[in-house]
Amino acid sequence: MENTGLKQLIVANSSNSVSSSGFCGSLDYKVGALYFGVETLISKCKTWFSEVSSPKGSGSLQIELDDLIHIWIFGLEFANEFLPELCAGYLARNFMWAMTSKVFGDVPYNLLLSCLDHPYLTVDSEMHLSEALLVWLNANSKQLENFSRTGENCRGIFRHVRIGLLPLWFAAGKRSSCYFSKVFEESIDLIYRLVDAPPITSMNVLEHADLHHLKIRLTEYSKKVNLAGCPQITLATLLLSVLPLSYSMDPTLRKSIKQILISLERRERDQSPIPQGLLPMLSFEAVQEIDISKCPRLHLEAAITCISKSFPSLRTLKAAYLLNFKTTALHQLVHKCPLLREVDLTMDISPLIPAQVSVVSSSLAITSPLSNKSLSVGDDPADVMSLKKSGLSLPNITKLTLEGRSDICDLDLQYISKFCSSLHELNIQGCISVTDVGISNLLRKCMKLHSIVVCDTSFGVNSVLSLCSGVTNHGGFPVAHFGRKHKSLAFSLQKLHMGGCKGVDETSFRELLSQTQTLTSLCLRDTHLNDEILHCFSGFSLEMLDVSNTMVSGAALAQIVHGNPGLKHLRARGCRNMLQQETNTSEGEFSSSYTCKELYLELGKKCKLEEVALGWGFSCFSVEALQPAIKSLRSITVGLGGSLGEDVLQQLSATCPMLESLILHFQVVSDTVVTNMMTSLRNLRVLALCYCFGDISMLSFNFSTPNLRKLRLERVTPWMTNNDLIILTQTCANLVELSLLGCKLLGSDSQQIISHGWPGLTSIHLEECGKVTENGISSLLDCTALEDLLLHHNGPGIQKNFIFYAASKLPMLRKLSLDLCDAREGDFDIPDCDDKCLVSTVKIARCKPRRCNFSLPAHRRPVHEETLVLIRNSKNLYRTVVKERL
């Protein structure tokens, strides 16, 4: 029997190929080999595992994490030194994959330590490494206790995390961790020390320390580099990370880096070209994606030079919310990174959308001292022909996101259309400085577009004409042909978002919708859409439709749903005609064989919805008809005109158990309803109760909801006190966004309650909340990662220099909204523009006192008069006064 078994083992191991899925069998071979003393089998197994675990091995071979753990344990038990080493190296190189495994918590402590010490440890960011370690420690809490008893410090694994490179919001959020608060306090302290240091001397903060811990973790296996949300990142950090190790160890070489940084900063200021070959930068050819969003202290022009040399295979660059990313840098970027395909330069969308505000006055407050002219095609440093003659490859950007960039103008679009003609996806939502003509010219030249997002722009008749005209090329010049729908750009579109574009007349609108037959995503919110226009749409592939705040009826929508059974996202809030079966239009009367009730029946029969946002006509009967379609619903918003009733809301957790977002406006709620939501919807991440009726108390919030991230309570908790707020910080412990309106019993101590209970908040909105700011603002700013802060009518104690103070204390702050009623001295100072600051929008509301006819003579209530809006982009600071309360 033994000989027969041995023969089978030898035959099995003599196979030319061994699949990774057969590791357990391979493990048996090894056991048999040791038992029978067959060294050849061990050699073959070693060769097999070395090949499978090698980064150059076959990509189809993937070792499962639990198998890897068993191999490592086997190697220790049978004294095979090569096995633990190979396992640690494999885990280190594939750490991002391993941390998502369900059995990651089963990784032995010593294997994890070996992985963390391995030079090839590869992660997208220090945040990912920290998250993985927290997951492991949570899964091994008993082992953590055992280590403490024996005197060992299991928490020491955090010494492997480069805490100076953590995102500020992440470190702030983990500051309340019961076990590791000290680690993250140290991280925040180090981040602030780096932020406060001048960019060119940021390495001197730890002058006598090992700068290795300030180096971005890069290996030859790195594919992504995620630095988003790190205000401490500078050109010095980037350079230090792509230079040989000796530069971080040798004091003399450190000084040479400092001199180079001074030179680079001076050249950037003078806008002179940066010479090549300044330093021996390493090349990381596997890196394909870099995210430097919200890194305001990074000198971008110089950084682009560094990125182009050290990451030659870069495909995706995300640089969102950077005021210092000028339009000229885009030109430099696309030419220095020839393999680049996707660029994201998103900014916050300006509240001054022309169609939404009434401007009283507007002026240019500050002009940037640096020249930042737009990219005029007439004086391009290199046109298309010269690039071809020089042998340089043309830029091949396929996806460009410029959302919210008010500094983009028609000349920039002209440049984009000339040098980025291969665009497939374009997002210029909220680019309020471009014109209809500028957009139309771009559309005529970028004929490969299949995704266009132009919401809240001047997109109008000319742009529609460009989309709907058939185009052929004659000698490189586009020529329009009408009536050739199959050749038009509109015909090939898969995504069209034009919400808020009211410059499209009915004739153009109808022609556009008649040609967009292959759309999967269509946004028409806040337009002149009516049933006649919507009836022209003949597409059958829609997955997302947004018709919010339009004149469409339920009958017209029912017809669309009937022809688009793949619909997953439907938004139709604010549609007052939803209750009507027919809608009169200027062209006549739209008639449908469907009724409003049949809209919900059609949805229930044909669709599997993931998101709905409805108002008028949405009732308990609608939900009953929708039940087959909303079993997998993840987001529901009920607006004005909708009425679900308490019974439906109580059953919501059973009807839609997967809900992650629940937003209710003007609904009847009770403690029973809210308690049921909080206890049963375990995946709930967003909860908003706005202007709801009924009686709810603190009993509704006495249950732990660890997954809840965003909470809005507007006019529903007037009874809330500081003590109630303490309870809320305990039951909703992981909030990142908080909005309270009308909590008139809150006192100034609530600031400390909020900052201590939710140190990781990125957004705080407090309005008409008692005396929160009556004694000024101090501890509220201990929420160090704040990006959005709104304070209205909370007590007249805010200091005059608060805007400057907040911007200096909160390095991630982008949006600030105040009210003069809360100003201690009746006004606020407006600070100058700072390139190292992220603040792009400041809103200051002004009220006028008006006597209440039914109150005591001395009682006055504030009535809005106007809003001063300060908008800063990469070029200028604009000062605008509008009538609206934004």
Buried (B, 14 or more C-beta within 10 A) or exposed (E): EEEEEBEEBBEBBEEEEBEBEBBEEBBEBBEBBBEBEBEEBBEBBBEBBEEBBBBEBEEEBEBEBBBBBBBBBBBBEEEBEEBBBBBBBBBBBBBBEBBEBEBBEBBBBEBBBBBBEBEBBBBBBBBBBBBBBBBBBEBBEEBBEEBEEEEEEBBEBBEBBBBBBBBBBBBBBBBBBEBBEEBBBBBBEBBBBBBEBEBBBBBEBBEEEEBEBBBBBBBBBBBBBBBBBBBBBBBBBBBBBBBEEEBBEEEEBBEBBBEBBEBBBEBBEEEEEBEEEBBEBBEBEBBBBBBBBBBBBBBBBBBBBBBBBBBBBBBBBBBBBBBBBBBBBBBBBBBBBBEBBBBBBBBBBBBBBBBBBEEEEEEEBBEBEBEBEBBEBEEBEBEBEEBEEEEEEBBBBBBBBBBBBBBBBBBBBBBBBBBBBBBBBBBBBBBBBBBBBBBBBBBBBBBEBBBBBBBBBBBBBBBBBBBBBBBEEEEEEEEBEEEBBEBBBBBBBBBBBBBBBBBBEBEBBBBBBBBBBBBBBBBBBBBBBBBBBBBBBEBBBBBBBBBBBBBBBBBBBBBBBBBBBEBBBBBBBBBBBBEBBBBBBEEEEBEBEBBBBBBBBBBBBBBBBBBBBBBBBBBBEBBEBBEEBBEEBBBBBBBEBBBBBBEBBBBBBEBBBBBBBBBBBBBBBBBBBBBBBBEBBEEBBBBBBBBBEBEBBBEBBBBEBEEBBBBBBBBBBEEBBBEBBBBBBEBBBBBBBBBBBBBBBBBBBBBBBBBBBBBBBBBBBBBBBBBBBBBBBBBBBBBBBBBBBBBBBBBBBBBBEBBBBBBBBBBBBBBBBBBBBBBBEEEBEBBEBBEBBBBBBBBBBBBEEEEEEEEEEEEBEBEBBBBBBBBBBBBBBBBBBBEBBB
